[in-house]
Amino acid sequence: MHKKSATKKSSGRNFTLVPPAEKKWHDLLYGIPFPRIKEKVLGKKYELSVSFVPSGTIRVLNRKYRQKDAATDILSFGLSKNFGELYICMPEAEKKSRLFGMSLTGYLGYLFIHGLLHLEGMDHGRTMSRLERKFCRALGISHPQD
């Protein structure tokens, strides 16, 4: 699933970030402490790749791996016990942030935690929601239902 990108990558501490091609998102993304959040939720040893992809790409992935023919804001793929990939679609995340009345930065922090919990094997439900709130509070990130 992971593919090379022509854009600059940011990596370190078992974490790789492939930013979106659209430059308008770059400053916003580099203000979010993705590596710190990843370590809090998954630990230091977990290897994570995060790729920001356009709506068309995430729609193809969603159709291929989840049989849902629609764009979504995030997809999580746990490839092994200690390695996973997240695909985030900024246009979809922006729509959801407006729907929840949140800043895009705040929503992305929450969304990242949400995706990480899926990598831990969690499914939507009370337990996952409780853990989302716990990590959001611990990291000073807004939760859409608060």
C-alpha positions as CSV (number, residue, x, y, z in Angstrom):
1,M,0.0,0.0,0.0
2,H,2.7,2.5,0.9
3,K,4.0,4.3,-2.1
4,K,6.8,6.8,-2.6
5,S,5.9,10.4,-2.9
6,A,7.5,13.2,-4.8
7,T,6.9,15.6,-1.8
8,K,9.3,16.1,1.1
9,K,9.0,13.6,3.9
10,S,9.4,14.3,7.5
11,S,10.6,11.3,9.5
12,G,12.1,10.3,12.8
13,R,11.4,8.3,15.9
14,N,9.7,5.5,13.9
15,F,7.4,8.1,12.3
16,T,7.2,9.2,8.6
17,L,4.9,12.0,7.4
18,V,4.2,12.5,3.7
19,P,2.5,15.9,3.4
20,P,-0.2,16.7,0.9
21,A,0.8,18.0,-2.5
22,E,-1.2,21.2,-1.8
23,K,1.2,23.6,-0.1
24,K,-1.7,25.5,1.6
25,W,-1.9,22.7,4.2
26,H,1.8,22.5,5.1
27,D,2.0,25.2,7.8
28,L,-1.1,23.8,9.5
29,L,0.3,20.3,9.6
30,Y,3.7,21.1,11.0
31,G,1.9,22.8,14.0
32,I,0.4,19.4,15.1
33,P,2.7,17.3,17.3
34,F,2.1,14.0,15.4
35,P,5.2,12.1,16.7
36,R,4.3,13.0,20.3
37,I,0.7,11.9,19.9
38,K,1.8,8.7,18.2
39,E,4.1,7.8,21.1
40,K,1.4,8.5,23.7
41,V,-1.1,6.3,21.9
42,L,1.0,3.5,20.3
43,G,4.4,3.8,22.1
44,K,7.9,4.6,20.9
45,K,8.6,1.3,19.1
46,Y,5.5,1.4,16.8
47,E,6.5,2.3,13.3
48,L,4.0,4.6,11.6
49,S,3.7,6.1,8.2
50,V,1.2,8.9,7.6
51,S,0.3,10.0,4.1
52,F,-1.9,12.9,3.1
53,V,-3.7,12.0,-0.1
54,P,-6.3,13.6,-2.4
55,S,-10.0,12.7,-2.3
56,G,-9.7,10.5,-5.4
57,T,-6.9,8.4,-3.9
58,I,-8.6,7.8,-0.6
59,R,-11.8,6.9,-2.4
60,V,-10.0,4.2,-4.4
61,L,-8.4,2.9,-1.2
62,N,-11.8,2.9,0.6
63,R,-13.4,1.0,-2.3
64,K,-10.6,-1.5,-2.6
65,Y,-10.1,-2.3,1.1
66,R,-13.5,-1.5,2.7
67,Q,-15.9,-1.9,-0.3
68,K,-17.2,1.7,0.3
69,D,-17.3,3.8,-2.8
70,A,-16.8,7.2,-1.2
71,A,-14.0,9.5,0.0
72,T,-13.4,9.5,3.8
73,D,-11.3,11.5,6.1
74,I,-9.0,8.7,7.3
75,L,-8.1,5.1,6.7
76,S,-6.0,3.0,9.0
77,F,-4.0,-0.1,8.0
78,G,-2.3,-2.2,10.6
79,L,0.3,-4.1,8.6
80,S,1.9,-5.9,11.6
81,K,1.9,-5.7,15.4
82,N,4.3,-2.8,15.3
83,F,3.8,-1.2,11.9
84,G,0.9,0.6,10.4
85,E,-0.1,3.3,7.9
86,L,-2.6,6.1,8.1
87,Y,-4.0,7.9,5.0
88,I,-5.6,11.2,5.7
89,C,-7.6,13.3,3.2
90,M,-7.5,17.0,4.0
91,P,-10.5,18.1,2.0
92,E,-12.6,15.5,3.8
93,A,-11.1,16.4,7.2
94,E,-11.9,20.0,6.5
95,K,-15.6,19.2,5.7
96,K,-15.8,17.2,9.0
97,S,-14.2,19.9,11.0
98,R,-16.8,22.4,9.8
99,L,-19.6,19.8,10.5
100,F,-18.4,19.5,14.2
101,G,-17.7,23.3,14.5
102,M,-14.0,22.7,15.2
103,S,-10.9,24.2,13.9
104,L,-9.2,22.1,11.2
105,T,-6.1,21.8,13.5
106,G,-8.2,20.6,16.4
107,Y,-10.1,18.1,14.3
108,L,-6.9,16.7,12.8
109,G,-5.5,16.1,16.3
110,Y,-8.6,14.2,17.2
111,L,-8.7,12.4,13.8
112,F,-5.1,11.2,14.3
113,I,-5.9,9.8,17.7
114,H,-9.0,8.1,16.2
115,G,-6.9,6.5,13.4
116,L,-4.2,5.4,15.9
117,L,-6.8,3.6,18.0
118,H,-7.9,1.7,14.9
119,L,-4.3,0.6,14.5
120,E,-4.5,-0.8,18.0
121,G,-7.4,-3.0,16.8
122,M,-10.3,-0.9,18.2
123,D,-13.7,-0.7,16.5
124,H,-16.2,2.2,16.9
125,G,-18.0,2.0,20.2
126,R,-18.0,3.1,23.8
127,T,-14.5,1.8,24.6
128,M,-13.0,3.5,21.6
129,S,-14.9,6.8,22.4
130,R,-13.7,6.7,26.0
131,L,-10.1,6.2,24.9
132,E,-10.4,9.0,22.4
133,R,-11.5,11.4,25.1
134,K,-8.8,10.2,27.5
135,F,-6.0,10.8,24.9
136,C,-7.5,14.1,23.8
137,R,-7.6,15.4,27.4
138,A,-4.1,14.1,28.1
139,L,-2.7,15.9,24.9
140,G,-4.8,19.0,25.1
141,I,-6.8,18.2,21.9
142,S,-10.4,19.0,21.4
143,H,-12.9,16.2,21.0
144,P,-15.8,16.7,18.5
145,Q,-18.5,15.6,21.0
146,D,-17.3,17.8,23.9
